[in-house]
Amino acid sequence: MCVLCGESVMKIHWTDRKQGHDGSNPIAVAGGQQRARQRDRLHRIRLTNRILRYYSLSVEDWSGSKFILRDKKGRSAVIQDLGELWPAAEKMAGRPLNPLDPSFLSYLASNKT
């Protein structure tokens, strides 16, 4: 239990879980698996920021267990997991975020890095 926010620090969202070789899905990981989980998490953040950049938003890791969503006006919000990201991003952007918007898709196609 986190002494600052009261949240369970052992609760890992399914997007942060690393599937074991035997098909198991551990709740908590340690050691080398923790490094792999963190590396995968940072990769997801890079991909997410590529999408959010179009909406003038960004996300960053917070201690390997939460995310901080920011806009260019200086506002920020703590996000528990990627499942909470999209609604929070829509609220911060002040408009619905349509992943099928042709101008958004054109932006992604022209910014492949």
MIDODREN-764454 format. One record per residue: z, x, y of N, C-alpha, C, O, CB in turn; residue number from 1; residue in three letters. Coordinates in steps of 0.1 Angstrom, whole numbers, plus 5000, padded with zeros to 4 digits. Atoms other than C-alpha are relative to their C-alpha. Last residue first. Glycine has a CB too. Example, Ala and Ser with C-alpha at 12.3 -4.5 7.8 and 13.67 -1.06 7.14 Angstrom:
2
 n.c3 n.c1 n.c2 ca.c3 ca.c1 ca.c2 c.c3 c.c1 c.c2 o.c3 o.c1 o.c2 cb.c3 cb.c1 cb.c2 seq type
 5000 4991 4989  5071  5137  4989 5008 4992 5011 5009 4997 5022  4986  5004  5005   2  ser
 5000 5009 4988  5078  5123  4955 5000 5009 5012 5007 5019 5012  5012  4990  5000   1  ala
//
This chain:
113
 n.c3 n.c1 n.c2 ca.c3 ca.c1 ca.c2 c.c3 c.c1 c.c2 o.c3 o.c1 o.c2 cb.c3 cb.c1 cb.c2 seq type
 4990 4989 5002  4641  5093  5081 5014 4996 5002 5023 5004 5001  4997  5012  5009 113  thr
 4997 4998 5014  4617  5063  5076 5011 5011 4997 5016 5013 4986  4988  5003  4992 112  lys
 4988 4991 4999  4617  5052  5112 5005 5002 4985 5016 4998 4982  5011  4994  5009 111  asn
 5004 4989 4991  4582  5035  5115 5011 5011 5001 5009 5022 5006  4997  4995  5014 110  ser
 5011 4993 5005  4587  5013  5084 4996 5012 5009 4991 5022 5004  4988  4991  5000 109  ala
 4996 4992 5012  4622  5004  5094 4988 5008 4995 4990 5019 4991  5005  4990  4990 108  leu
 4991 4989 4996  4611  4994  5130 5003 5009 4988 5003 5021 4988  5012  4994  5006 107  tyr
 5009 4990 4994  4582  4973  5115 5008 5013 5005 5003 5024 5003  4992  4994  5012 106  ser
 5007 4994 5011  4607  4955  5093 4990 5011 5005 4988 5021 4999  4992  4990  4992 105  leu
 4990 4992 5007  4629  4948  5123 4993 5008 4989 4995 5020 4987  5011  4991  4995 104  phe
 4998 4989 4991  4598  4935  5143 5011 5010 4994 5010 5022 4996  5005  4996  5014 103  ser
 5011 4991 5000  4588  4913  5114 5002 5012 5009 4998 5023 5005  4987  4993  5004 102  pro
 5007 5001 4987  4623  4897  5111 4989 5011 5000 4991 5023 4997  5010  5003  5011 101  asp
 5014 5003 5002  4631  4896  5073 4992 4999 5014 4980 4995 5014  4998  4988  4992 100  leu
 5006 4988 5007  4665  4913  5076 4985 4998 4998 4978 5007 4994  5007  5003  4987  99  pro
 5009 5005 5010  4675  4886  5102 4993 5012 4994 4985 5019 5000  4989  4991  5006  98  asn
 5008 4988 5003  4706  4896  5121 4991 4996 4988 4996 4994 4977  5009  5012  4996  97  leu
 5002 4998 5014  4720  4865  5138 4991 5012 4997 4981 5015 5004  4993  4987  4994  96  pro
 5012 5007 5005  4730  4871  5174 4999 5001 4985 5005 5011 4979  4987  5005  5007  95  arg
 5001 5013 4993  4760  4883  5194 4987 4992 4996 4983 4984 5004  4999  5003  5014  94  gly
 5013 5000 4993  4756  4919  5182 4997 4987 5008 4989 4987 5017  4988  5001  4989  93  ala
 5000 4990 4990  4793  4921  5175 4987 5000 5008 4987 5002 5020  5003  5014  4994  92  met
 4990 5004 4989  4794  4888  5157 4999 5010 5011 4999 5006 5023  5014  4998  4994  91  lys
 5006 5011 4993  4762  4896  5137 5009 4996 5011 5004 4993 5022  4998  4988  4990  90  glu
 5011 4995 4992  4777  4930  5128 4993 4989 5008 4990 4991 5019  4989  5007  4991  89  ala
 4994 4993 4989  4809  4914  5116 4990 5006 5010 4991 5006 5022  5010  5012  4996  88  ala
 4995 5009 4991  4790  4890  5094 5007 5006 5013 5005 5001 5024  5011  4991  4994  87  pro
 5011 5008 4994  4770  4918  5080 5005 4990 5009 5000 4989 5020  4991  4994  4989  86  trp
 5008 4993 4989  4798  4943  5074 4990 4990 5007 4990 4990 5020  4993  5012  4995  85  leu
 4996 5006 4987  4823  4922  5055 4991 5005 5011 4993 5000 5023  5014  5003  5003  84  glu
 5002 5014 5001  4807  4929  5021 5003 4993 5013 4998 4982 5016  5009  4994  4989  83  gly
 5013 5004 4995  4804  4965  5031 4997 4985 4999 4988 4980 5005  4989  5008  4991  82  leu
 5010 4995 5010  4841  4969  5028 4987 4995 5005 4985 4988 5015  5003  4995  4986  81  asp
 4994 4996 5013  4873  4965  5048 4990 5006 4991 4993 5015 4984  5007  4988  4994  80  gln
 5006 5008 5010  4857  4965  5083 5006 5005 4986 5006 5017 4984  4984  5002  5000  79  ile
 4997 4994 5013  4877  4977  5113 4994 4991 4989 4997 4979 4989  5015  5003  4998  78  val
 4994 5009 5009  4860  4966  5145 5002 5007 4987 4994 5014 4982  4992  4986  4998  77  ala
 4999 4995 5014  4848  4985  5175 5008 4989 4992 5015 4981 4998  5007  5014  4999  76  ser
 4992 5009 5008  4837  4978  5211 5000 5005 4986 4990 5012 4981  4994  4985  5000  75  arg
 4987 4995 5002  4825  5007  5232 5009 4991 4991 5020 4995 4988  5007  5003  5012  74  gly
 4991 5004 4988  4795  4991  5248 5014 5005 4998 5023 5003 5007  5000  4984  5001  73  lys
 5001 4990 4990  4772  5010  5224 5008 4996 5013 5008 5004 5023  4985  5001  5004  72  lys
 5012 5002 4993  4785  4991  5194 4999 5010 5012 5009 5017 5014  4999  4985  5005  71  asp
 5000 4998 4986  4809  5002  5167 4987 4995 5007 4976 4995 5000  5002  5015  5004  70  arg
 5012 5005 4994  4818  4992  5132 5001 5002 5015 5011 4997 5021  4996  4985  4995  69  leu
 4999 5004 4986  4846  5012  5116 4986 4997 5005 4977 5006 5005  5007  5011  5009  68  ile
 5011 4997 4991  4847  5013  5078 5003 4996 5015 5011 4987 5017  4986  4994  4996  67  phe
 5004 5011 4991  4875  5013  5053 4988 5005 5008 4984 5017 5007  5011  4995  5009  66  lys
 4997 5013 5006  4886  5033  5022 4996 4988 5009 4995 4977 5004  5015  4999  4998  65  ser
 5006 5003 5013  4873  5068  5026 5004 4987 4994 5001 4984 4982  5005  5011  4990  64  gly
 4992 4995 5010  4896  5076  5055 4995 4997 4985 5003 4996 4976  5014  4994  5001  63  ser
 4986 4998 4996  4876  5056  5079 5009 5003 4988 5012 4994 4981  5005  4987  5008  62  trp
 4989 5000 5010  4839  5060  5074 5013 5001 5006 5015 5008 5016  4998  5011  4989  61  asp
 4995 4987 5005  4815  5052  5101 5011 4998 4991 5017 4988 4990  5004  5009  5012  60  glu
 4988 5001 5008  4793  5023  5112 5004 5014 4995 4995 5023 4993  4997  4991  4987  59  val
 4998 4989 5009  4768  5020  5140 5012 4998 4992 5021 4990 4996  5000  5014  5007  58  ser
 4986 4999 5006  4754  4993  5162 5000 5012 4991 4990 5018 4988  5003  4987  4992  57  leu
 4992 4992 4992  4724  4992  5186 5015 5000 4995 5024 5000 5003  5000  4994  5015  56  ser
 4992 5010 4992  4708  4964  5166 5009 5007 5009 5019 5000 5014  5007  4991  4990  55  tyr
 5009 5010 4994  4680  4987  5154 5007 4990 5008 5002 4985 5019  4992  4993  4989  54  tyr
 5005 4994 4988  4706  5014  5147 4990 4990 5008 4990 4990 5020  4993  5013  4997  53  arg
 4993 5005 4988  4722  4990  5123 4995 5006 5013 4997 5000 5023  5015  5004  4998  52  leu
 5003 5014 4998  4695  4996  5096 5007 4995 5013 5001 4988 5022  5005  4991  4989  51  ile
 5015 5001 4997  4695  5034  5098 4997 4985 5003 4988 4983 5011  4992  5005  4987  50  arg
 5002 4997 4986  4733  5032  5101 4985 5000 5003 4982 4997 5015  5006  5014  5003  49  asn
 4995 5011 4992  4735  5014  5067 4997 5003 5015 4993 4994 5023  5014  4997  4998  48  thr
 5010 5010 5002  4714  5041  5050 5003 4988 5009 4995 4982 5015  4999  4996  4986  47  leu
 5013 4995 4993  4736  5069  5064 4990 4989 4999 4983 4986 5009  4995  5013  4993  46  arg
 4997 5000 4985  4768  5049  5055 4987 5004 5007 4983 4998 5017  5012  5008  5004  45  ile
 5002 5014 4996  4754  5043  5019 5002 4998 5015 4996 4990 5022  5011  4991  4993  44  arg
 5014 5003 5001  4750  5081  5016 4997 4985 5004 4988 4982 5011  4994  5002  4986  43  his
 5006 4994 4989  4785  5087  5028 4985 4997 5001 4979 4995 5011  5003  5015  5001  42  leu
 4996 5008 4988  4798  5063  5002 4994 5005 5013 4989 4997 5021  5016  5000  5001  41  arg
 5008 5013 5000  4778  5080  4975 5003 4991 5012 4994 4985 5017  5003  4993  4986  40  asp
 5014 4996 4997  4793  5114  4985 4991 4987 5000 4983 4986 5009  4995  5010  4989  39  arg
 5001 4997 4985  4828  5098  4986 4986 5004 5004 4981 4999 5014  5010  5011  5004  38  gln
 4999 5013 4993  4824  5083  4951 4998 5002 5015 4992 4994 5021  5013  4993  4997  37  arg
 5013 5007 5002  4811  5117  4938 5000 4986 5007 4990 4982 5013  4997  4998  4985  36  ala
 5010 4993 4992  4841  5135  4953 4986 4992 4999 4979 4991 5009  4998  5014  4996  35  arg
 4997 5003 4986  4864  5109  4938 4990 5006 5009 4986 5000 5019  5015  5004  5004  34  gln
 5005 5014 4998  4848  5112  4904 5002 4996 5014 4994 4989 5020  5006  4990  4990  33  gln
 5015 4999 4998  4854  5150  4906 4994 4986 5002 4984 4985 5010  4994  5006  4988  32  gly
 5006 4988 5003  4892  5144  4910 4985 5000 5003 4981 4996 5014  5001  5003  4985  31  gly
 4994 4988 4995  4903  5108  4911 4992 5012 4996 4983 5011 4988  5014  5001  4995  30  ala
 5006 4988 5005  4890  5073  4907 5007 5012 5006 5013 5011 5017  4985  5000  5003  29  val
 4998 4989 4991  4907  5039  4910 4994 5013 4993 4993 5014 4981  5016  5003  5001  28  ala
 4995 5005 4988  4896  5006  4896 5003 5011 5010 4999 5010 5022  5013  4992  4998  27  ile
 4986 4997 4997  4875  5021  4869 5004 4994 5014 4995 4993 5023  5002  5015  5000  26  pro
 5000 5001 4985  4843  5003  4859 5014 5002 5005 5021 4993 5007  4994  4986  5004  25  asn
 4988 5004 4994  4837  5011  4822 4998 5000 5015 4990 5008 5021  5012  5009  4996  24  ser
 5002 5013 4995  4801  5013  4810 5013 4995 5007 5013 4984 5012  4996  4991  4989  23  gly
 4999 5009 5011  4808  5043  4788 4999 4985 5004 5003 4976 4997  5014  5002  4993  22  asp
 5011 4998 5010  4793  5067  4813 5001 4990 4988 4991 4986 4982  5001  5014  4994  21  his
 4998 4989 5010  4816  5053  4839 4989 5001 4991 4981 4991 4989  5013  4998  4993  20  gly
 5001 5005 5014  4803  5031  4868 5002 5012 4991 4995 5022 4993  4988  4992  4997  19  gln
 5009 4992 5008  4814  5044  4902 5001 4996 4986 5011 4997 4980  5003  5016  5002  18  lys
 4996 4997 5013  4830  5018  4924 4989 5008 4993 4977 5006 4995  5003  4988  4991  17  arg
 4994 4986 5001  4824  5019  4961 5004 5004 4986 5009 5015 4984  5012  5000  5009  16  asp
 5011 4990 4996  4800  4989  4962 5005 5014 5000 4997 5023 5001  4996  4996  5015  15  thr
 5009 4996 5010  4825  4970  4940 4989 5009 5005 4983 5017 4996  4993  4987  4994  14  trp
 5011 5009 5001  4852  4972  4966 4989 5004 4990 4988 5016 4987  4993  4998  5015  13  his
 5013 4994 4997  4881  4994  4957 4989 4989 4999 4988 4983 4989  4997  5012  4991  12  ile
 5010 5010 5002  4917  4981  4959 4986 5006 5004 4985 5010 5016  5003  4987  5008  11  lys
 5006 4998 5013  4940  5011  4955 4989 4990 4997 4981 4991 4987  5011  4998  4989  10  met
 5009 4988 4999  4947  5013  4992 4993 5002 4987 4984 5010 4986  5007  5012  5005   9  val
 5000 4992 5012  4962  4978  4992 4990 5011 5001 4978 5008 5003  4997  4991  4988   8  ser
 5010 5003 5010  4964  4966  5028 5002 5009 4987 5008 5020 4988  4986  5003  5006   7  glu
 4995 5008 5010  4996  4967  5048 4990 4996 4989 4993 4988 4980  5005  4987  5006   6  gly
 5006 5013 4999  4979  4981  5079 5005 4990 4989 5001 4978 4990  4985  5001  4998   5  cys
 5005 5004 4987  4999  5011  5088 4994 4986 5000 4997 4978 5009  4989  5010  5004   4  leu
 4988 5003 4991  5021  5017  5057 4995 4996 5014 5003 4990 5021  5008  5013  5001   3  val
 5001 4992 4988  4990  5014  5034 5012 4996 5009 5015 4984 5011  4987  4997  5007   2  cys
 5000 5008 4988  5000  5000  5000 5000 5009 5012 5008 5018 5013  5012  4990  5000   1  met
//
